Amino acid sequence: MRTFWTALPTEGRWLLSTVAIQTMGRGLTLPFTIIYLHEVRGFDLGLSGALMSIIAVAGLVVTGPGGTLIDRFGARRVLLVGLTAMVVGCVLLAFATTPSVAAVALVLIGINFGVSWPGFNALIATIVDGEVRQQYFGVNFALINLGIGVGGVVGGFFVDVQRPETFELIFLVDGASALIPMALLLGPLRRVRTHADPDDAGAPVDGYRRILRRPGVLWLTLLTFLAVFIGYGQMEGGFPAFARQVSGVSTQVVGFAFAVNTVVIVALQFAVLKLITGRRRTRVMQVMALIWAASWGVLGVTGLLPDSLAAAIGVLAFMGVFAFGETMLQPTVPAIFNDLASERNRGRYNAINSAAFQGGAIAGPIAAGLLLGEGRQAWFIVAMIAGAVLVGVLAFVLERHIPAVANGVSVPAEEKAAV
């Protein structure tokens, strides 16, 4: 950690030092928003679920235009607009007593999510490069999990459905947490440029269609979508449903499983970063795919021992093994996207990454609902394992279409000799 911190420029230290504090606000509200809408504001459960989906849909809609605006005006300006929308959205949601007001609030929050991923990734890629960039993405991911995890624990002890003011307060705190990155963008990071110099205004800029025609980008986008589909897309849908309905564990066990996820990521991320430094990122993804396949296999076994201590242990083990795989995904995929990008289209590349992630996160729960809703629990596990294997195959194909530098290694000696 000391070596990594020393290698960071001042702007990188500023940006990284506040990540955990910023995301604590998100952790306060993430697990409790649907509870707030249904049990505190009295909205129908189906309506509450539909309102929750607005965040993802709005984020996906604005991601493409957001990437273009980042390339044209810079990530700093776009992020400031998104963070302002977040503040207003959280304040509105805190006092929303009708579905229409809640919908407007959630649209504003979704707009921020849609531009923050490509915006902050473009900012990170501008500040750091090389191996430090890969390490930065990994450390950033660990700190995000730490902030969200701590926020969730604090929120769980604080909120009370019989006291609406407790929910109002956590949404206000979530909005206030967005003021921290706004202060950084207006202060220490105000001179960071993520877009090309105005002198290069006449140079051609690749649009989304041309970027996606590049085989490396296309394969990487497919891999990201599938990895999220079988991974994060199941964390709020498929996994809890399987654990409750098939494994027969209590809600407390499910809650502890998410705590295990956070602890494993925070505890192992630095060690994993050390192990994967200098190795081909596509090979790291293949290892991750095998780990995820094993984790889904563990969860599947718990269905054979329902409502037992062994099932509870298996559910916790699933989340721990899955989290180990996560520590390999987050440092590699964003790093490849940004190593393939240039200063003139970095926003678009990160927007494609964000769209693939959001698409998988939206499609994953839908597929899980269809399979588990029809009682096809075994097919659900088979689909997850098959998806993990396919991620490994896509990583193998991707390796043939991206340069060695983007894959995290120096150009091999034999390639230099050939030149």
VOGU-3710 file (C-alpha; in Angstrom, 3 decimals, decimal comma):
1> mrtfwtalpt> 0,000/0,000/0,000  2,855/2,374/0,868  4,544/1,772/-2,503  1,265/2,250/-4,358  0,434/5,442/-2,464  3,909/6,871/-3,164  3,504/6,169/-6,889  0,257/8,142/-7,073  0,267/11,771/-8,205  -1,286/14,298/-5,836
11> egrwllstva> -4,593/14,319/-7,737  -4,830/10,534/-7,444  -4,337/10,693/-3,690  -7,060/13,309/-3,344  -9,500/11,251/-5,398  -8,780/7,969/-3,626  -8,684/9,309/-0,078  -12,395/10,180/-0,036  -13,885/7,136/-1,805  -14,928/5,197/1,299
21> iqtmgrgltl> -16,508/8,283/2,903  -18,442/9,138/-0,277  -19,852/5,642/-0,683  -20,965/5,321/2,943  -23,934/7,491/2,002  -24,854/5,061/-0,751  -24,463/2,169/1,678  -26,902/3,844/4,069  -29,698/3,834/1,487  -28,955/0,967/-0,930
31> pftiiylhev> -30,462/-1,893/1,131  -33,361/0,144/2,477  -34,787/2,132/-0,444  -37,457/-0,404/-1,392  -38,324/-0,855/2,304  -38,714/2,919/2,562  -40,983/3,135/-0,479  -43,181/0,208/0,557  -43,302/0,204/4,355  -42,738/3,881/5,161
41> rgfdlglsga> -44,457/5,670/2,270  -47,053/2,930/1,792  -46,561/2,320/-1,939  -47,651/-1,048/-3,303  -44,760/-3,544/-3,373  -45,044/-4,006/-7,133  -45,023/-0,251/-7,656  -42,054/0,084/-5,308  -40,109/-2,476/-7,342  -40,964/-0,667/-10,568
51> lmsiiavagl> -39,804/2,628/-9,047  -36,517/1,007/-8,040  -35,901/-0,066/-11,642  -36,053/3,586/-12,734  -32,523/4,143/-11,397  -31,011/1,485/-13,672  -33,100/2,443/-16,704  -32,326/6,162/-16,377  -28,650/5,373/-15,876  -28,532/3,207/-18,986
61> vvtgpggtli> -30,304/5,844/-21,093  -27,892/8,650/-20,204  -24,683/6,587/-20,323  -24,172/6,936/-24,094  -24,787/10,695/-24,303  -22,790/11,090/-21,096  -19,727/9,480/-22,656  -19,952/11,810/-25,653  -20,288/14,863/-23,399  -17,279/13,720/-21,361
71> drfgarrvll> -15,168/13,594/-24,529  -16,417/17,008/-25,624  -16,508/19,009/-22,388  -14,479/16,918/-19,941  -15,416/14,555/-17,126  -15,257/17,273/-14,476  -18,159/19,300/-15,886  -20,321/16,266/-16,589  -19,679/14,851/-13,120  -20,629/18,137/-11,492
81> vgltamvvgc> -23,967/18,051/-13,308  -24,526/14,428/-12,314  -23,626/15,025/-8,675  -25,954/18,027/-8,551  -28,745/15,776/-9,841  -27,848/13,279/-7,116  -28,125/15,876/-4,350  -31,487/17,123/-5,599  -32,761/13,574/-6,133  -31,857/12,447/-2,607
91> vllafattps> -33,519/15,487/-1,046  -36,681/14,914/-3,104  -36,738/11,218/-2,232  -36,352/11,936/1,479  -39,658/13,799/1,480  -41,471/12,008/-1,367  -44,985/11,103/-0,290  -46,353/10,350/-3,767  -45,098/7,923/-6,454  -44,679/10,746/-8,995
101> vaavalvlig> -42,298/12,702/-6,772  -40,387/9,512/-5,943  -40,122/8,728/-9,667  -38,620/12,161/-10,435  -36,168/11,736/-7,562  -35,089/8,297/-8,757  -34,633/9,560/-12,327  -32,254/12,240/-11,017  -30,341/9,658/-8,985  -30,179/7,391/-12,053
111> infgvswpgf> -28,764/10,234/-14,157  -25,890/10,543/-11,710  -25,211/6,811/-11,796  -25,259/6,886/-15,599  -22,546/9,528/-15,901  -20,518/8,850/-12,749  -19,098/5,497/-13,884  -17,625/6,721/-17,201  -16,809/10,105/-15,678  -14,808/8,888/-12,700
121> naliativdg> -13,140/6,118/-14,721  -12,040/8,683/-17,310  -10,761/10,881/-14,499  -8,811/7,980/-12,974  -7,337/6,941/-16,324  -6,173/10,507/-16,965  -4,463/10,784/-13,589  -2,706/7,382/-13,513  -1,497/4,892/-16,127  0,303/1,570/-16,519
131> evrqqyfgvn> 0,342/-0,903/-13,630  -0,578/1,852/-11,199  -3,838/2,316/-13,113  -4,736/-1,361/-12,701  -3,861/-1,188/-9,006  -5,890/1,999/-8,615  -9,034/0,394/-10,028  -8,605/-2,523/-7,637  -8,008/-0,366/-4,548  -10,874/1,911/-5,556
141> falinlgigv> -13,183/-1,117/-5,761  -12,143/-2,306/-2,299  -12,767/1,137/-0,808  -16,174/1,384/-2,486  -17,139/-1,950/-0,926  -15,809/-0,837/2,442  -17,860/2,368/2,349  -21,044/0,653/1,195  -20,577/-2,170/3,708  -20,049/0,140/6,652
151> ggvvggffvd> -22,944/2,334/5,520  -25,239/-0,679/5,294  -24,364/-1,839/8,798  -24,877/1,645/10,249  -28,148/2,045/8,370  -29,393/-1,311/9,614  -28,958/-0,238/13,220  -30,344/3,266/12,659  -33,448/3,091/10,471  -36,854/2,236/11,918
161> vqrpetfeli> -39,995/1,868/9,803  -41,999/3,278/12,699  -39,935/6,475/12,551  -40,001/7,921/9,006  -37,557/10,641/10,031  -34,792/8,022/10,294  -35,211/7,194/6,598  -35,435/10,857/5,684  -32,129/11,448/7,431  -30,221/8,689/5,631
171> flvdgasali> -31,328/9,999/2,235  -30,228/13,494/3,220  -26,865/12,090/4,314  -26,600/10,228/0,986  -27,182/13,518/-0,846  -24,697/15,342/1,371  -22,034/12,716/0,602  -22,130/13,845/-3,050  -20,846/17,239/-1,915  -17,446/15,656/-1,152
181> pmalllgplr> -16,518/14,775/-4,769  -18,050/18,072/-5,896  -15,631/19,899/-3,585  -12,712/17,901/-5,029  -13,740/18,663/-8,619  -14,065/22,363/-7,847  -10,864/22,432/-5,790  -7,820/20,105/-6,021  -8,985/18,402/-9,253  -10,155/21,509/-11,114
191> rvrthadpdd> -7,186/21,460/-13,497  -7,444/17,781/-14,510  -8,378/17,506/-18,199  -9,933/14,286/-19,474  -10,579/15,515/-23,004  -8,234/16,393/-25,836  -6,491/19,726/-26,162  -8,468/22,340/-28,129  -5,597/22,503/-30,627  -6,534/19,004/-31,776
201> agapvdgyrr> -10,150/19,957/-32,424  -9,790/19,167/-36,137  -8,688/15,574/-35,544  -11,355/12,903/-36,214  -13,094/11,364/-33,217  -14,361/7,787/-33,333  -18,057/7,412/-32,548  -19,670/4,486/-30,746  -20,359/2,530/-33,918  -16,755/2,674/-35,069
211> ilrrpgvlwl> -15,407/1,839/-31,618  -17,665/-1,213/-31,306  -16,518/-2,456/-34,716  -13,087/-3,077/-33,211  -12,931/-6,780/-32,340  -11,128/-6,182/-29,042  -13,781/-3,747/-27,830  -16,657/-5,943/-28,995  -15,332/-9,078/-27,280  -14,523/-7,134/-24,110
221> tlltflavfi> -18,028/-5,647/-24,054  -19,629/-9,083/-24,443  -17,401/-10,455/-21,693  -18,320/-7,599/-19,348  -22,037/-8,041/-19,990  -21,911/-11,785/-19,365  -19,701/-11,468/-16,281  -22,138/-9,003/-14,732  -25,126/-11,093/-15,839  -23,911/-14,143/-13,886
231> gygqmeggfp> -22,266/-12,046/-11,168  -23,553/-8,725/-9,919  -26,839/-9,202/-11,750  -27,624/-12,073/-9,372  -26,594/-10,445/-6,107  -29,894/-8,637/-5,540  -32,101/-11,166/-7,277  -30,978/-14,702/-8,039  -28,733/-15,323/-5,046  -31,123/-14,125/-2,289
241> afarqvsgvs> -34,068/-15,898/-3,931  -32,166/-19,196/-4,267  -30,763/-18,930/-0,738  -34,224/-18,378/0,762  -36,432/-20,599/-1,413  -34,085/-23,481/-2,214  -31,345/-23,472/0,437  -33,895/-22,534/3,097  -31,619/-20,175/5,051  -32,823/-17,238/7,130
251> tqvvgfafav> -32,704/-13,608/6,090  -30,017/-13,119/8,733  -27,776/-15,593/6,920  -28,347/-13,740/3,653  -27,394/-10,490/5,384  -24,258/-12,059/6,855  -23,363/-13,354/3,383  -23,194/-9,796/2,048  -21,030/-8,867/5,037  -18,705/-11,770/4,146
261> ntvvivalqf> -18,522/-10,420/0,598  -17,345/-7,023/1,819  -14,818/-8,445/4,291  -13,236/-10,772/1,721  -12,871/-8,020/-0,875  -11,348/-5,543/1,568  -9,052/-8,194/3,071  -7,799/-9,770/-0,161  -7,782/-7,013/-2,772  -4,216/-5,847/-2,040
271> avlklitgrr> -2,846/-9,393/-2,047  -4,609/-10,162/-5,327  -3,278/-6,975/-6,911  0,245/-8,050/-6,008  -0,302/-11,504/-7,524  -1,764/-10,297/-10,817  0,684/-7,449/-11,459  2,573/-8,127/-14,674  0,312/-11,027/-15,659  -1,992/-11,118/-18,648
281> rtrvmqvmal> -5,338/-9,667/-17,635  -7,199/-12,140/-19,839  -5,578/-15,033/-17,953  -6,642/-13,415/-14,675  -10,208/-13,301/-16,031  -10,032/-17,003/-16,852  -9,021/-17,779/-13,284  -11,873/-15,569/-12,080  -14,304/-17,471/-14,303  -13,218/-20,801/-12,770
291> iwaaswgvlg> -13,602/-19,369/-9,261  -17,096/-18,093/-10,046  -18,080/-21,433/-11,557  -16,929/-23,125/-8,350  -18,850/-20,625/-6,210  -22,116/-21,311/-8,055  -21,450/-25,013/-7,656  -21,148/-24,516/-3,894  -24,458/-22,637/-3,833  -26,089/-25,407/-5,866
301> vtgllpdsla> -25,011/-28,033/-3,317  -26,748/-26,073/-0,543  -30,032/-26,796/-2,326  -29,485/-30,497/-1,625  -29,313/-29,799/2,126  -32,117/-27,291/2,648  -32,875/-25,643/5,962  -29,712/-26,949/7,619  -26,513/-25,647/9,184  -24,578/-27,036/6,229
311> aaigvlafmg> -26,741/-24,987/3,866  -26,090/-21,827/5,886  -22,339/-22,465/5,849  -22,508/-23,151/2,123  -24,329/-19,875/1,435  -21,676/-17,950/3,358  -18,934/-19,888/1,553  -20,510/-19,092/-1,800  -20,321/-15,372/-1,143  -16,747/-15,583/0,121
321> vfafgetmlq> -15,538/-17,510/-2,938  -17,500/-15,241/-5,254  -15,932/-12,154/-3,631  -12,468/-13,624/-4,244  -13,306/-13,690/-7,949  -14,535/-10,098/-7,797  -11,083/-8,948/-6,712  -9,811/-10,144/-10,101  -12,548/-8,635/-12,259  -12,557/-5,030/-11,095
331> ptvpaifndl> -8,852/-4,219/-11,593  -8,711/-5,770/-15,070  -11,771/-4,848/-17,158  -11,700/-1,049/-16,582  -7,935/-1,035/-17,120  -8,242/-2,762/-20,514  -10,997/-0,400/-21,667  -8,887/2,633/-20,765  -5,674/1,223/-22,242  -7,524/0,735/-25,539
341> asernrgryn> -8,913/4,284/-25,450  -7,287/7,575/-26,395  -7,688/10,991/-24,810  -10,233/11,921/-27,482  -12,632/9,027/-26,885  -11,973/7,907/-23,313  -15,456/8,978/-22,248  -17,065/6,818/-24,937  -14,974/3,767/-24,056  -15,933/4,059/-20,393
351> ainsaafqgg> -19,563/4,629/-21,364  -19,508/1,339/-23,306  -18,050/-0,367/-20,242  -20,753/1,189/-18,070  -23,556/0,242/-20,480  -22,387/-3,380/-20,615  -22,290/-3,467/-16,828  -25,742/-1,934/-16,452  -27,194/-4,167/-19,152  -25,985/-7,267/-17,336
361> aiagpiaagl> -27,269/-5,922/-14,020  -30,728/-5,397/-15,539  -30,940/-8,677/-17,478  -29,539/-10,860/-14,669  -32,439/-10,526/-12,207  -34,974/-10,955/-15,017  -33,436/-14,282/-16,063  -33,191/-15,404/-12,440  -36,837/-14,542/-11,856  -37,937/-16,538/-14,898
371> llgegrqawf> -35,929/-19,641/-13,984  -36,571/-19,650/-10,240  -40,178/-18,539/-10,676  -40,811/-21,609/-12,831  -39,193/-23,856/-10,232  -36,139/-24,579/-12,385  -33,603/-24,225/-9,576  -31,174/-26,771/-11,029  -31,237/-25,081/-14,421  -30,523/-21,762/-12,719
381> ivamiagavl> -27,296/-23,131/-11,233  -26,378/-24,842/-14,522  -26,914/-21,556/-16,386  -24,675/-19,669/-13,952  -21,882/-22,246/-14,198  -22,171/-22,377/-17,999  -22,042/-18,575/-18,095  -18,864/-18,577/-16,024  -17,250/-21,090/-18,379  -18,272/-18,930/-21,339
391> vgvlafvler> -16,642/-15,892/-19,674  -13,394/-17,884/-19,631  -13,802/-18,698/-23,321  -14,449/-15,045/-24,177  -11,321/-14,077/-22,247  -9,337/-16,550/-24,369  -10,748/-15,023/-27,569  -10,185/-11,482/-26,290  -6,494/-12,167/-25,718  -6,056/-12,600/-29,478
401> hipavangvs> -7,570/-9,200/-30,288  -5,935/-6,746/-27,880  -2,318/-5,545/-27,750  -0,034/-6,899/-25,043  0,203/-3,513/-23,344  -3,581/-3,360/-22,920  -3,423/-6,901/-21,592  -1,175/-5,810/-18,743  2,186/-7,097/-19,955  5,157/-5,734/-21,859
411> vpaeekaav> 5,590/-6,626/-25,519  7,113/-10,135/-25,625  10,734/-10,422/-26,767  9,776/-12,581/-29,745  7,416/-9,851/-31,015  10,194/-7,257/-30,733  12,545/-9,582/-32,654  9,917/-10,047/-35,360  9,638/-6,280/-35,788
//
